[in-house]
Amino acid sequence: MREYEPAYQIQPTDCDLAREFRDQPFGPHSPDLVRLLNRLRGDSLSGKVVLFSSRRHSEWKLASLSGPIGPITVYDEPVFRDRGEAEWEVFKLRWQRETKIELCLD
């Protein structure tokens, strides 16, 4: 498979978009945030962090994918009782994976 450079590159000024996501993880999202989310969600499946619903509609855990048809690894900790907090954690982890910089917001 040929490697390519994504059309949208995350910029340092995108911290405003991260704040927007933190405050409204389920939307509505601005067009710029949608672009950023598409970039973070479109990453390679191998090692991608996802949410695993360990108890339907009440408990979520982090998990990682090993590829398009490989097994999923579910982590015991942390356990989230609020889906918005879980989504925010996934956003931060994907941001760090993509930019190599920990997302620190004031």
BAKEDO-395837 format. One record per residue (C-alpha): y, x, z. Coordinates in steps of 0.5 Angstrom, whole numbers, plus 500, padded with zeros to 3 digits. Layout:
BEGIN
YXZ;...
// end
This chain:
BEGIN
500500500;507503498;512504504;519501503;525501506;527494509;534491506;536489513;538495518;539494525;546496527;549498534;554492533;548487533;548487540;552481540;546478536;542480542;546477547;546470542;538470542;538472550;543466551;539461546;532464545;530457541;537456537;540454534;542461531;547464527;545466520;546474522;541472528;536469523;537475519;536480525;530476527;527476520;527483521;524484527;519479526;517482519;514488522;507491521;502487524;499493527;501494534;506488534;508485540;507477541;506472546;499469548;499462551;494463557;496456560;498451555;506450556;506453562;504461562;505466557;503473557;504479552;499481547;499486541;496485535;491491532;492489525;491483520;484481522;483486528;482484535;488482540;490485546;492481552;496484558;495481565;502483567;507481566;506473567;511469565;512462567;519461563;518461555;525463554;524469559;518471555;521470548;527475551;522480553;518480546;525481543;527487547;520490546;521489538;528491538;526498542;520499537;524498531;530502533;527507538;533505543;532501549;536494549;541494555;546489555;552488560;
// end
